[in-house]
Amino acid sequence: MFLIIGIMVVLIGFLNLIIYCLNWFYPIILVSRQSYQILFIRLYFFFLVSISSRLKEVSFLFEGQTELIAREFPQLQEMIWLNSSGTVPLPKSSLEATIKILRWHSDWKGDFQQRTQEGEKIKESAKNEAAKMLACSPDNLAYIANTSHGLNFPLHGIDWERGDNIVTSALEFPANYLPWKYRAKKSGVDLRVAPINSRGQITEEEIIALIDNDTKLVALSLVQFSNGQRVDAPTIAKVAHEHDALLCLDAIQACGGVEVYPEEMAVDFLTAGGPKFLMSPLGIGLCYISSRALAQIEPPLQGWINYDYSDGNYMNKNPAYRKGAGRFEHGSVSLYLIAGMNSSLQLINSVGIKTVAAHNQGLARMMIELFEDQGYTVITPLPPNKRGASINVRVGEAMDLAKIVEILDTQHNIKISARFGGLRLSTHLYNTEVEIQKAYEIIHSLVQA
C-alpha cells in the first residue's frame, strides 16, 4: 500500500515538472499549467491524507509496549493470546500484589492497625484508578464479586409491578437474559426481546421501538460476547430516560479494552467482572451506579457494610447508609482480589485507556480486513464506534470450529474461542500485529486444508 502511494506521488511530481518545463518554452499554456498545478495540489493533498490515515490504521504499537509485555506477561513469550473476551493472563504485578496481601493474612507480622489502614488505602486506590479509567466519580462505584452480582441490583432493587416491562435483546449472554426472564415470571413483568437480524447483529432501532411508558429497565450488553458489536448506549439511554426507565449495561466485554464513560453515556447501572479486559483476578469487579439510580433504588442485598460505621459505634442499630454506591456493598470484599485489580487498573492507566482502545480497535480492524480480503464473512461491525476489541469470523458451515480451536491451542499455542457459529478473536494491550498476521495465516491454512 505504501509503495503504491509513494510511486504515485513521485509520478505526480514528475508530471508537474514536465508541465513546468513546457511552460518555460511555450508560455501560451500558462493557464493550463495553473490549472494543472491546482489539480496536482489537490492530488498531493489527497495522497498525504491517505498516507496519514493509513499510518493511523496500522500504527498499533504504543510506546513501551515491548517492554511492558516482557515485564508483565512473560507467559506470553511463547503463546498468542487472542481470547481476552474469555479471560486474560494475569499481569505479573497483579499476581504479586494479590500474593502480598495473602501473605499479610498469613503472617500478621508488623503493626495490625497499620496493616488495616494500608488495606483501606488499597480499596480506595482501586476505586480511584477505576474512576480515572471510566471518567466518573469513585463515589459512584461499588465493588462486586462478578458481573451477575451487579445485575442483581436492579433485578431485586426496582419496585416491580405487574404490567411493567423489561427490554433486552436475543443476542445477550445468559447472565444478562436469564435474570430478566426470572423477573418476568416472578412478577408478571413483560420481557421484550429485540431480535437478531440477518447480519447476526441487533439494531438500536429495534431496541428503541420496544421502549414505552411501562418500561422499567433496558438491559443490554455494551459489547456483545458473541460478535463484538457495541450498542449506541447514549441514544438508548436518552430514550429510556424519556420514559422514566433505567439503563443497565453488562460491560464485562468492554471495560478495560475500549473507552467506556458511563456518566457521559448516561448509564444507570454498568457492571463488569474483573477477569476479562480489566485483567483482574476472578471474583472481583466493579459496578457503576448513577446518581439517578442511587436516588431511586434502595440496596436490595443487606448487610452491615451497607451502612456508615465510620465512627466505630457498632452498637448503633439505626445507622445511615454509606454515601454513594458504597451502600450497595453488603458484606466484606476480598482485599486480596482488590489488590490485584488495583495493580491491573494502574497498568491500564499507565498506558492510557484511549491508547489501549486505539490499539485494540486497530488490531480488530486489521483482523477484519485480513479475513474479508479472503472472502470470509465477519459478523462484527466495521466502524470503531460499533465494535469492541473482538471480532467473529464465519469460516464455513462445514468447518468443525471446536476442532480448529483445539488445533490452534495444542499445536500452535494460539488461544481463541468458538462462538455464535464462528471463530471469536479478541485482543488486548499485549497483542501485536505480528501475532495477528500469524494467527490469521494459520487459521486460513487450517480452513483451506
C-alpha positions in Angstrom: 0.0 0.0 0.0 2.8 2.4 1.0 4.8 1.5 -2.1 1.9 2.3 -4.4 1.2 5.6 -2.8 4.9 6.5 -2.9 5.1 5.7 -6.6 2.0 7.7 -7.5 3.3 10.8 -5.5 6.6 10.6 -7.4 4.8 10.3 -10.7 2.6 13.3 -9.9 5.7 15.3 -9.1 7.4 14.3 -12.3 4.4 15.3 -14.4 4.3 18.6 -12.6 7.9 19.2 -13.5 7.2 18.4 -17.2 4.3 20.9 -17.3 6.6 23.5 -15.7 9.3 22.9 -18.3 6.8 23.1 -21.2 5.5 26.4 -19.9 9.1 27.7 -19.9 9.4 27.1 -23.6 5.7 27.6 -24.5 4.2 30.3 -22.3 1.0 30.0 -24.2 0.0 27.1 -21.9 0.3 29.2 -18.8 -3.3 29.0 -17.9 -3.3 25.3 -18.5 -0.2 25.0 -16.2 -2.0 26.8 -13.4 -5.0 24.5 -13.8 -2.7 21.5 -13.7 -1.0 22.9 -10.6 -4.3 23.2 -8.8 -5.1 19.6 -9.8 -1.6 18.5 -8.5 -2.1 20.3 -5.2 -5.4 18.5 -4.8 -3.8 15.1 -5.7 -0.9 15.7 -3.3 -3.3 16.6 -0.5 -5.4 13.5 -1.2 -2.4 11.2 -1.1 -0.9 12.8 2.0 -4.3 12.4 3.8 -4.3 8.8 2.5 -0.9 8.1 3.9 -1.7 9.8 7.2 -4.9 7.8 7.5 -3.2 4.5 6.7 -0.5 5.2 9.3 -3.1 5.8 11.9 -4.7 2.5 11.0 -1.6 0.4 11.1 0.4 2.1 14.0 -1.0 -0.3 16.6 2.2 -0.4 18.7 2.3 2.0 21.6 5.3 3.4 23.3 6.9 0.9 25.7 4.7 -2.0 24.6 7.5 -4.4 24.0 9.0 -3.7 27.5 5.5 -3.9 29.1 4.8 -7.4 27.5 8.2 -8.7 28.6 7.8 -7.3 32.2 4.1 -8.1 32.8 3.4 -11.1 30.6 6.4 -13.4 30.5 3.9 -16.3 30.0 3.1 -14.9 26.5 6.6 -15.1 25.1 5.7 -18.5 23.5 1.9 -18.0 23.3 -0.5 -15.9 21.3 -3.5 -15.0 23.5 -6.5 -13.9 21.4 -9.1 -14.9 23.9 -9.4 -11.8 26.1 -13.2 -12.0 25.7 -13.0 -15.2 27.6 -10.3 -14.5 30.2 -6.8 -13.0 30.3 -3.4 -14.0 31.6 -3.0 -12.1 34.9 -0.2 -9.5 34.8 2.8 -10.3 36.9 2.4 -7.2 39.0 -1.2 -8.1 39.8 -0.3 -11.6 40.8 2.4 -10.2 43.1 0.0 -7.6 44.6 -2.5 -10.4 45.4 0.1 -12.7 46.9 1.4 -9.8 49.1 -2.0 -9.4 50.8 -2.4 -13.1 51.2 0.9 -13.2 53.0 -0.3 -10.4 55.2 -3.2 -12.5 56.2 -1.0 -15.5 56.8 1.8 -14.0 59.0 0.2 -10.8 60.5 3.7 -9.5 61.2 4.0 -5.8 62.0 1.5 -3.3 63.2 -2.1 -4.6 63.0 -3.6 -1.1 62.8 -1.1 -0.1 60.1 -2.0 -3.1 58.0 -5.7 -2.3 58.4 -5.1 1.3 57.3 -3.0 0.1 54.3 -5.8 -2.2 53.3 -8.3 0.7 53.3 -5.9 2.7 51.1 -5.8 -0.2 48.6 -9.6 -0.3 48.4 -9.6 3.5 47.9 -6.9 3.4 45.3 -8.6 0.7 43.2 -11.8 2.8 43.0 -9.8 5.9 42.2 -8.0 4.1 39.4 -11.3 2.7 38.1 -12.8 6.2 38.2 -9.9 7.6 36.3 -10.3 4.9 33.6 -14.1 5.4 33.5 -14.1 9.2 33.8 -16.5 9.1 36.7 -16.6 9.8 40.5 -15.3 7.0 42.7 -18.4 7.7 44.8 -20.5 6.1 42.0 -18.5 2.8 42.1 -19.3 -0.3 44.2 -17.2 -3.5 44.5 -18.9 -6.6 43.2 -17.9 -10.3 43.1 -18.8 -10.7 39.4 -20.9 -9.2 36.6 -24.1 -11.1 37.7 -23.7 -9.6 41.2 -24.1 -6.1 39.8 -27.0 -7.1 37.5 -28.9 -8.2 40.6 -29.0 -4.7 42.0 -31.7 -3.5 39.5 -33.2 -7.0 39.3 -34.1 -7.0 43.0 -33.9 -3.3 43.7 -36.5 -2.0 41.3 -40.1 -1.9 42.7 -41.7 -4.1 40.0 -45.4 -4.2 39.3 -47.5 -6.4 37.0 -47.7 -4.7 33.6 -44.1 -3.3 33.7 -41.7 -4.4 31.0 -38.0 -5.1 30.6 -36.3 -4.5 27.2 -33.3 -6.7 26.3 -32.1 -8.5 23.2 -31.8 -12.0 21.8 -28.0 -11.6 21.4 -27.3 -11.4 25.2 -25.1 -13.7 27.2 -27.2 -15.9 29.6 -26.1 -13.8 32.6 -27.9 -10.8 31.0 -31.0 -12.6 29.9 -32.0 -15.3 32.5 -32.3 -12.9 35.4 -34.8 -10.8 33.5 -36.7 -13.9 32.4 -36.9 -14.9 36.1 -38.2 -11.4 37.0 -40.8 -11.6 34.2 -42.1 -15.0 35.6 -41.9 -13.9 39.2 -43.5 -10.5 39.0 -45.8 -10.7 35.9 -43.4 -8.4 34.0 -43.3 -8.4 30.2 -40.0 -9.3 28.8 -39.4 -7.7 25.4 -36.6 -9.0 23.3 -35.1 -7.3 20.3 -34.3 -9.8 17.5 -31.1 -10.7 15.8 -31.1 -9.6 12.2 -29.7 -11.4 9.1 -26.2 -10.0 9.7 -26.1 -11.6 13.2 -26.5 -8.2 14.9 -29.1 -6.2 16.8 -30.1 -2.7 16.0 -30.8 0.3 18.1 -34.0 0.9 16.2 -35.4 -2.4 17.2 -34.5 -1.9 20.8 -35.9 1.7 21.0 -39.2 0.5 19.3 -39.8 -1.7 22.3 -39.4 1.0 25.0 -42.6 2.7 26.2 -44.1 4.3 29.3 -44.3 0.9 31.0 -40.6 0.1 30.6 -38.8 0.0 33.9 -35.5 -1.2 32.7 -33.5 -1.6 29.5 -30.8 -4.3 30.0 -28.2 -4.8 27.3 -24.5 -5.7 26.9 -22.4 -2.7 25.9 -20.3 -5.0 23.8 -21.8 -8.4 22.8 -19.8 -11.5 23.8 -20.6 -13.3 20.6 -19.6 -10.9 17.8 -18.1 -7.8 19.5 -20.9 -5.5 18.5 -21.2 -2.3 20.6 -24.5 -0.7 21.1 -25.2 3.1 21.0 -25.7 3.5 24.7 -26.2 7.3 24.8 -29.0 7.1 22.3 -30.7 4.3 24.1 -30.2 6.0 27.5 -31.9 9.1 26.2 -35.0 7.3 25.0 -35.1 5.2 28.2 -35.0 8.2 30.4 -37.7 10.0 28.4 -39.9 7.1 29.5 -38.6 7.1 33.1 -36.8 3.8 32.6 -33.3 2.9 33.8 -30.5 1.6 31.5 -28.4 -1.3 32.8 -25.3 -2.4 30.8 -23.3 -5.6 31.1 -19.9 -4.1 30.3 -17.5 -7.1 31.0 -16.7 -7.3 27.3 -15.8 -3.5 27.2 -14.3 -2.2 30.4 -10.5 -2.0 30.2 -10.4 -2.9 26.5 -12.2 0.1 24.9 -13.3 3.6 26.1 -16.2 3.3 28.5 -17.5 6.5 30.1 -20.8 5.8 32.0 -21.5 9.3 33.1 -21.1 10.6 29.5 -23.3 7.8 28.2 -25.9 8.5 30.9 -25.9 4.8 32.0 -27.7 4.0 35.3 -26.0 0.6 36.1 -22.8 -0.5 34.4 -21.4 -3.8 35.8 -18.2 -5.6 34.9 -16.3 -8.5 36.4 -12.6 -8.5 36.5 -11.1 -11.5 34.7 -11.5 -10.2 31.1 -10.4 -6.8 29.8 -9.9 -5.5 33.3 -7.1 -8.1 33.6 -8.0 -8.7 37.2 -8.4 -11.8 39.4 -11.6 -13.9 39.2 -14.0 -12.9 42.0 -13.8 -9.1 41.9 -15.4 -6.5 39.7 -17.0 -3.0 39.7 -20.4 -1.6 39.3 -21.1 2.0 38.4 -24.4 3.3 39.7 -25.6 6.7 38.6 -26.8 9.4 41.0 -30.2 9.0 39.4 -30.3 5.3 40.2 -29.0 5.9 43.7 -31.8 8.3 44.4 -34.4 5.7 43.2 -33.2 2.3 44.4 -32.6 1.0 47.9 -29.8 -1.6 48.1 -31.5 -5.0 47.7 -28.8 -7.0 49.3 -28.4 -6.1 53.0 -25.6 -6.5 55.5 -23.6 -4.3 57.8 -21.2 -2.9 55.2 -24.1 -1.1 53.5 -24.1 1.3 56.5 -21.9 4.0 57.8 -20.0 2.8 60.9 -17.1 5.1 60.4 -17.4 6.3 64.0 -16.7 2.8 65.2 -20.0 2.6 67.2 -21.1 -0.9 66.2 -23.8 -0.9 68.8 -25.7 1.7 66.8 -28.8 -0.1 65.5 -30.0 2.8 63.4 -27.1 3.8 61.2 -27.4 5.7 58.0 -26.5 4.3 54.6 -22.9 4.9 53.4 -22.7 7.7 50.8 -22.7 6.9 47.2 -22.6 3.5 45.6 -20.7 2.1 48.5 -24.1 1.5 50.2 -24.6 -1.4 47.7 -21.7 -3.3 49.2 -23.4 -5.5 51.7 -20.6 -7.6 53.0 -16.8 -7.8 53.3 -15.0 -7.8 49.9 -11.7 -9.6 49.3 -8.8 -7.3 49.8 -6.5 -9.9 48.1 -8.5 -9.6 44.9 -8.9 -5.8 45.1 -5.1 -5.5 45.4 -4.7 -7.5 42.2 -7.4 -5.4 40.4 -5.8 -2.2 41.7 -2.5 -3.2 40.2 -4.2 -4.1 36.9 -6.1 -0.8 36.7 -2.8 1.1 37.4 -1.3 -0.8 34.5 -4.1 0.1 32.1 -4.0 3.8 33.3 -0.2 3.9 32.8 -0.8 3.2 29.1 -4.0 5.2 29.0 -7.4 3.8 28.1 -7.5 5.9 24.9 -4.2 4.3 23.8 -5.4 0.8 24.8 -8.7 1.3 22.9 -7.0 2.6 19.8 -4.6 -0.3 19.9 -7.3 -2.9 20.3 -9.6 -1.5 17.7 -6.8 -1.1 15.3 -5.9 -4.8 15.6 -9.5 -5.7 15.3 -9.8 -3.7 12.1 -6.6 -5.5 10.8 -8.3 -8.9 11.6 -11.5 -7.9 9.8 -9.6 -6.7 6.7 -7.4 -9.8 6.6 -10.3 -12.2 6.7 -12.7 -10.2 4.5 -10.0 -9.9 1.8 -10.0 -13.7 1.6 -13.8 -13.9 1.3 -14.7 -14.8 4.9 -17.8 -13.4 6.5 -17.1 -11.2 9.5 -20.3 -10.5 11.5 -18.6 -7.8 13.6 -19.4 -4.2 12.5 -16.5 -2.4 10.9 -17.0 1.2 12.3 -14.9 1.6 15.6 -17.8 3.1 17.5 -19.9 -0.1 16.7 -17.4 -2.7 18.0 -15.2 -3.6 20.9 -11.9 -5.4 20.9 -13.1 -8.7 19.4 -14.3 -10.0 16.1 -16.3 -13.0 15.0 -15.5 -14.6 11.6 -17.5 -17.3 9.9 -15.2 -19.7 8.2 -17.8 -22.0 6.6 -20.7 -24.1 7.9 -18.9 -27.3 7.2 -16.0 -26.5 9.4 -15.6 -28.1 12.8 -15.0 -25.0 14.9 -14.2 -26.8 18.1 -11.5 -28.8 16.2 -9.9 -25.6 14.8 -9.8 -24.1 18.3 -8.2 -27.3 19.6 -5.6 -27.5 16.9 -4.7 -23.8 17.4 -4.4 -24.4 21.1 -2.5 -27.7 21.2 -0.3 -27.5 18.1 0.3 -23.7 17.7 -0.2 -22.3 21.2 -2.8 -19.8 19.9 -5.8 -19.2 22.2 -9.2 -18.3 20.7 -12.8 -19.3 21.1 -15.7 -20.6 19.0 -18.8 -18.6 19.4 -22.1 -18.0 17.6 -21.2 -20.1 14.6 -17.8 -18.6 14.1 -14.3 -18.0 15.5 -14.0 -15.3 18.0 -10.7 -13.5 18.3 -10.1 -10.7 20.8 -7.1 -8.6 21.5 -5.6 -6.6 24.4 -2.6 -4.4 25.1 -0.3 -7.4 25.0 -1.1 -8.3 21.4 0.9 -7.3 18.3 0.4 -7.1 14.5 2.9 -9.9 14.1 0.7 -12.1 16.2 -2.4 -11.2 14.3 -0.8 -11.9 11.0 0.5 -15.3 12.2 -2.9 -16.3 13.7 -4.7 -15.4 10.5 -2.3 -17.3 8.3 -2.6 -20.5 10.4 -6.4 -20.2 10.6 -6.6 -19.7 6.9 -4.4 -22.7 6.2 -6.5 -24.9 8.5 -9.7 -23.9 6.8 -8.2 -24.4 3.3 -6.7 -27.8 4.2 
